[in-house]
């Protein structure tokens, strides 16, 4: 997505061997967050991912942070995807237990 000539949101769909689409690398420039671009990008990527097989998945990564922040990393993305019908089906954790980043894989509920 572009704002005039400037790239402000990106994303891709990786096609799995079974034909299901997996949404990858979706991001909105910090300067353009809070304007609904994430919802619009999510809608377009989900539609493209489901085009062949009717199935789609994605992952949301939250990074361990040294400072307390709200919302927690990944929460805005999870809210956006949940509003598109995705639901959390698995949560993965790696690294030291005390400072572990986690990835939440989601799939549409429809």
ZIJO-V388736 format. One record per backbone hydrogen bond with DSSP energy under -0.5 kcal/mol. NH is the residue of the N-H (numbers start at 1). CO is the residue of the C=O. Records with the same first field share a line. If there is no record, write none. Layout:
# ZIJO-V388736
NH: CO / CO
This chain:
# ZIJO-V388736
3: 6
4: 2
6: 3
8: 1
9: 1
10: 27
12: 24
14: 22
15: 13
16: 14 / 20
19: 16
21: 49 / 55
22: 14
23: 57
24: 12
27: 10
29: 8
32: 29
33: 30
35: 32
40: 36
41: 37
42: 38
43: 39
44: 40
45: 41
46: 42
47: 43
48: 44
49: 45
50: 46
51: 47 / 48
54: 50
57: 21
58: 106
59: 23
60: 104
62: 102
75: 72
78: 74
79: 75
80: 76
81: 77
82: 78
83: 79
84: 80 / 81
85: 82
86: 81
87: 107
89: 105
90: 105
92: 103
94: 101
99: 96
100: 97
102: 62
103: 92
104: 60
105: 90 / 103
106: 58
107: 87
108: 56
109: 85
